[in-house]
């Protein structure tokens, strides 16, 4: 399973890859729903399922943009917490 995390404007922030394969459509949808539930807690949401030369991946995008310095620091903290939670969930 691959997850691409983007900022509010669609710029790549980080790409994560986990050694998980879905055996059927229902497992895949459950995993996407779970990623979305986690993402929402940290200010992100699943935008869609996209595909590249390596196959499908979950595209997650930031929900809101913050323009000030304090908000930017908080965004970084939320991103780190989001990645940590995903890692704990899928490793």
TIRO-2110 file (N, C-alpha, C; in Angstrom, 1 decimal):
// TIRO-2110
0.8, -1.2, 0.0, N, 1, A
0.0, 0.0, 0.0, CA, 1, A
0.9, 1.2, 0.0, C, 1, A
0.6, 2.2, -0.9, N, 2, A
1.3, 3.4, -0.9, CA, 2, A
0.4, 4.6, -0.6, C, 2, A
0.9, 5.6, 0.1, N, 3, A
0.2, 6.8, 0.5, CA, 3, A
1.0, 8.0, 0.1, C, 3, A
0.5, 8.9, -0.7, N, 4, A
1.1, 10.1, -1.1, CA, 4, A
0.4, 11.2, -0.3, C, 4, A
1.2, 11.9, 0.5, N, 5, A
0.6, 13.1, 1.3, CA, 5, A
1.0, 14.4, 0.6, C, 5, A
0.0, 15.2, 0.4, N, 6, A
0.2, 16.5, -0.3, CA, 6, A
-0.2, 17.6, 0.6, C, 6, A
0.3, 18.8, 0.3, N, 7, A
-0.2, 20.0, 1.0, CA, 7, A
-1.5, 20.4, 0.4, C, 7, A
-2.0, 21.5, 0.9, N, 8, A
-3.3, 22.1, 0.4, CA, 8, A
-3.4, 22.3, -1.1, C, 8, A
-2.2, 22.7, -1.7, N, 9, A
-2.2, 23.1, -3.1, CA, 9, A
-1.8, 21.9, -4.0, C, 9, A
-1.7, 20.7, -3.4, N, 10, A
-1.5, 19.5, -4.2, CA, 10, A
0.0, 19.2, -4.5, C, 10, A
0.9, 19.9, -3.8, N, 11, A
2.3, 19.6, -3.9, CA, 11, A
2.7, 18.4, -3.0, C, 11, A
3.5, 17.5, -3.6, N, 12, A
3.9, 16.3, -2.8, CA, 12, A
4.7, 16.8, -1.5, C, 12, A
4.4, 16.2, -0.4, N, 13, A
5.1, 16.4, 0.9, CA, 13, A
5.9, 15.2, 1.2, C, 13, A
5.3, 14.0, 1.1, N, 14, A
6.0, 12.8, 1.4, CA, 14, A
5.2, 11.6, 0.8, C, 14, A
6.0, 10.6, 0.5, N, 15, A
5.4, 9.4, -0.1, CA, 15, A
5.8, 8.2, 0.9, C, 15, A
4.7, 7.5, 1.3, N, 16, A
5.0, 6.4, 2.2, CA, 16, A
4.6, 5.1, 1.5, C, 16, A
5.4, 4.0, 1.8, N, 17, A
5.1, 2.7, 1.2, CA, 17, A
5.1, 1.7, 2.3, C, 17, A
4.0, 0.9, 2.4, N, 18, A
3.9, -0.2, 3.4, CA, 18, A
3.7, -1.5, 2.7, C, 18, A
4.3, -2.5, 3.3, N, 19, A
4.3, -3.9, 2.6, CA, 19, A
2.9, -4.5, 2.9, C, 19, A
1.9, -4.0, 2.4, N, 20, A
0.5, -4.5, 2.6, CA, 20, A
-0.1, -4.7, 1.2, C, 20, A
-0.8, -5.8, 1.0, N, 21, A
-1.5, -6.0, -0.2, CA, 21, A
-3.0, -6.3, 0.2, C, 21, A
-3.9, -5.7, -0.6, N, 22, A
-5.3, -6.0, -0.3, CA, 22, A
-5.7, -7.2, -1.2, C, 22, A
-6.4, -8.1, -0.6, N, 23, A
-6.8, -9.3, -1.3, CA, 23, A
-8.1, -9.2, -2.1, C, 23, A
-8.9, -8.2, -1.7, N, 24, A
-10.1, -8.0, -2.5, CA, 24, A
-10.6, -6.5, -2.3, C, 24, A
-11.6, -6.2, -3.1, N, 25, A
-12.1, -4.8, -3.1, CA, 25, A
-12.6, -4.3, -1.7, C, 25, A
-13.2, -5.2, -1.0, N, 26, A
-13.7, -4.8, 0.3, CA, 26, A
-12.6, -4.5, 1.3, C, 26, A
-11.5, -5.3, 1.3, N, 27, A
-10.3, -4.9, 2.1, CA, 27, A
-9.7, -3.6, 1.7, C, 27, A
-9.7, -3.4, 0.4, N, 28, A
-9.1, -2.1, -0.1, CA, 28, A
-9.9, -0.9, 0.4, C, 28, A
-11.2, -1.0, 0.3, N, 29, A
-12.1, 0.1, 0.7, CA, 29, A
-12.0, 0.3, 2.2, C, 29, A
-11.9, -0.8, 3.0, N, 30, A
-11.8, -0.6, 4.4, CA, 30, A
-10.5, 0.1, 4.8, C, 30, A
-9.4, -0.2, 4.1, N, 31, A
-8.1, 0.4, 4.3, CA, 31, A
-8.1, 1.9, 3.9, C, 31, A
-8.8, 2.2, 2.8, N, 32, A
-8.9, 3.6, 2.4, CA, 32, A
-9.7, 4.4, 3.5, C, 32, A
-10.8, 3.8, 3.9, N, 33, A
-11.7, 4.4, 5.0, CA, 33, A
-10.9, 4.6, 6.2, C, 33, A
-10.1, 3.6, 6.6, N, 34, A
-9.3, 3.8, 7.8, CA, 34, A
-8.2, 4.9, 7.7, C, 34, A
-7.5, 4.9, 6.6, N, 35, A
-6.6, 6.0, 6.3, CA, 35, A
-7.3, 7.4, 6.4, C, 35, A
-8.5, 7.5, 5.8, N, 36, A
-9.2, 8.7, 5.9, CA, 36, A
-9.6, 9.1, 7.3, C, 36, A
-10.0, 8.1, 8.1, N, 37, A
-10.4, 8.4, 9.5, CA, 37, A
-9.1, 8.9, 10.3, C, 37, A
-8.0, 8.4, 10.0, N, 38, A
-6.8, 8.8, 10.7, CA, 38, A
-6.4, 10.2, 10.2, C, 38, A
-6.5, 10.4, 8.9, N, 39, A
-6.1, 11.7, 8.2, CA, 39, A
-6.9, 12.8, 8.8, C, 39, A
-8.2, 12.6, 8.9, N, 40, A
-9.1, 13.7, 9.4, CA, 40, A
-8.6, 14.2, 10.7, C, 40, A
-8.2, 13.3, 11.6, N, 41, A
-7.7, 13.7, 12.9, CA, 41, A
-6.6, 14.8, 12.9, C, 41, A
-5.8, 14.8, 11.8, N, 42, A
-4.6, 15.6, 11.7, CA, 42, A
-4.7, 16.7, 10.6, C, 42, A
-6.0, 16.9, 10.1, N, 43, A
-6.1, 18.0, 9.2, CA, 43, A
-5.9, 17.6, 7.7, C, 43, A
-6.1, 16.4, 7.4, N, 44, A
-5.9, 15.8, 6.1, CA, 44, A
-7.1, 15.0, 5.7, C, 44, A
-7.3, 14.7, 4.4, N, 45, A
-8.3, 13.7, 4.1, CA, 45, A
-7.9, 13.0, 2.8, C, 45, A
-8.5, 11.9, 2.5, N, 46, A
-8.2, 11.1, 1.3, CA, 46, A
-8.9, 11.9, 0.1, C, 46, A
-8.1, 12.3, -0.8, N, 47, A
-8.6, 13.0, -2.0, CA, 47, A
-9.1, 12.0, -3.0, C, 47, A
-8.4, 11.0, -3.3, N, 48, A
-8.8, 10.0, -4.2, CA, 48, A
-7.8, 8.8, -4.3, C, 48, A
-8.0, 7.9, -5.1, N, 49, A
-7.1, 6.8, -5.4, CA, 49, A
-6.6, 7.1, -6.8, C, 49, A
-5.3, 7.2, -6.9, N, 50, A
-4.6, 7.6, -8.1, CA, 50, A
-3.7, 6.4, -8.6, C, 50, A
-3.2, 6.5, -9.8, N, 51, A
-2.4, 5.4, -10.3, CA, 51, A
-1.2, 6.0, -11.1, C, 51, A
0.0, 5.4, -10.9, N, 52, A
1.1, 5.7, -11.7, CA, 52, A
1.8, 4.5, -12.2, C, 52, A
3.0, 4.5, -12.7, N, 53, A
3.6, 3.3, -13.3, CA, 53, A
3.8, 2.2, -12.3, C, 53, A
3.8, 2.5, -11.0, N, 54, A
4.0, 1.5, -10.0, CA, 54, A
2.6, 0.9, -9.5, C, 54, A
1.5, 1.4, -9.9, N, 55, A
0.2, 1.0, -9.5, CA, 55, A
-0.6, 2.0, -8.8, C, 55, A
-1.6, 1.6, -8.1, N, 56, A
-2.5, 2.5, -7.3, CA, 56, A
-1.8, 3.0, -6.0, C, 56, A
-2.2, 4.2, -5.6, N, 57, A
-1.9, 4.7, -4.3, CA, 57, A
-3.0, 5.6, -3.8, C, 57, A
-3.0, 5.8, -2.5, N, 58, A
-4.0, 6.6, -1.8, CA, 58, A
-3.4, 8.0, -1.8, C, 58, A
-4.1, 9.0, -2.3, N, 59, A
-3.7, 10.4, -2.3, CA, 59, A
-4.4, 11.1, -1.2, C, 59, A
-3.6, 11.6, -0.3, N, 60, A
-4.1, 12.3, 0.9, CA, 60, A
-3.7, 13.8, 0.8, C, 60, A
-4.7, 14.7, 1.0, N, 61, A
-4.4, 16.1, 0.9, CA, 61, A
-4.8, 16.9, 2.1, C, 61, A
-4.0, 17.9, 2.4, N, 62, A
-4.3, 18.8, 3.6, CA, 62, A
-5.6, 19.5, 3.3, C, 62, A
-6.4, 19.6, 4.4, N, 63, A
-7.7, 20.2, 4.3, CA, 63, A
-7.7, 21.7, 4.3, C, 63, A
-6.9, 22.3, 5.1, N, 64, A
-6.9, 23.8, 5.2, CA, 64, A
-5.5, 24.3, 5.0, C, 64, A
-5.4, 25.6, 4.6, N, 65, A
-4.1, 26.2, 4.4, CA, 65, A
-4.0, 27.2, 5.5, C, 65, A
-2.8, 27.3, 6.1, N, 66, A
-2.5, 28.3, 7.2, CA, 66, A
-1.3, 29.2, 6.7, C, 66, A
-1.5, 30.5, 6.8, N, 67, A
-0.5, 31.4, 6.2, CA, 67, A
0.4, 32.0, 7.2, C, 67, A
0.2, 31.8, 8.5, N, 68, A
1.1, 32.5, 9.5, CA, 68, A
2.1, 31.5, 10.0, C, 68, A
3.1, 32.0, 10.6, N, 69, A
4.3, 31.2, 11.1, CA, 69, A
3.9, 30.2, 12.1, C, 69, A
3.0, 30.7, 13.1, N, 70, A
2.6, 29.8, 14.2, CA, 70, A
1.8, 28.6, 13.6, C, 70, A
0.9, 28.9, 12.7, N, 71, A
0.1, 27.9, 12.0, CA, 71, A
0.9, 26.9, 11.2, C, 71, A
2.0, 27.5, 10.6, N, 72, A
2.9, 26.6, 9.8, CA, 72, A
3.6, 25.6, 10.7, C, 72, A
4.0, 26.1, 11.9, N, 73, A
4.7, 25.1, 12.8, CA, 73, A
3.7, 24.1, 13.3, C, 73, A
2.5, 24.5, 13.6, N, 74, A
1.5, 23.5, 14.0, CA, 74, A
1.2, 22.5, 12.9, C, 74, A
1.2, 23.0, 11.6, N, 75, A
1.0, 22.1, 10.5, CA, 75, A
2.0, 21.0, 10.5, C, 75, A
3.3, 21.4, 10.7, N, 76, A
4.4, 20.5, 10.7, CA, 76, A
4.2, 19.4, 11.8, C, 76, A
3.8, 19.9, 13.0, N, 77, A
3.6, 18.9, 14.1, CA, 77, A
2.5, 18.0, 13.7, C, 77, A
1.4, 18.5, 13.2, N, 78, A
0.3, 17.6, 12.8, CA, 78, A
0.7, 16.6, 11.7, C, 78, A
1.5, 17.0, 10.8, N, 79, A
2.0, 16.1, 9.7, CA, 79, A
2.9, 15.0, 10.3, C, 79, A
3.8, 15.3, 11.3, N, 80, A
4.6, 14.3, 11.9, CA, 80, A
3.7, 13.4, 12.7, C, 80, A
2.7, 13.9, 13.4, N, 81, A
1.8, 13.0, 14.2, CA, 81, A
1.0, 12.1, 13.3, C, 81, A
0.6, 12.6, 12.1, N, 82, A
-0.1, 11.9, 11.1, CA, 82, A
0.7, 10.7, 10.6, C, 82, A
2.0, 11.0, 10.2, N, 83, A
2.9, 10.0, 9.7, CA, 83, A
3.2, 8.9, 10.8, C, 83, A
3.4, 9.4, 12.0, N, 84, A
3.6, 8.4, 13.1, CA, 84, A
2.5, 7.5, 13.3, C, 84, A
1.3, 8.0, 13.3, N, 85, A
0.1, 7.2, 13.5, CA, 85, A
-0.1, 6.2, 12.3, C, 85, A
0.1, 6.7, 11.1, N, 86, A
0.1, 5.7, 10.0, CA, 86, A
1.1, 4.6, 10.1, C, 86, A
2.3, 5.0, 10.5, N, 87, A
3.4, 4.0, 10.7, CA, 87, A
3.0, 3.0, 11.8, C, 87, A
2.5, 3.5, 12.9, N, 88, A
2.1, 2.6, 14.0, CA, 88, A
1.0, 1.6, 13.5, C, 88, A
0.1, 2.1, 12.7, N, 89, A
-1.1, 1.3, 12.3, CA, 89, A
-0.7, 0.3, 11.3, C, 89, A
0.3, 0.6, 10.4, N, 90, A
0.5, -0.3, 9.2, CA, 90, A
1.9, -1.0, 9.2, C, 90, A
2.7, -0.8, 10.3, N, 91, A
4.0, -1.6, 10.3, CA, 91, A
3.8, -2.7, 11.3, C, 91, A
END
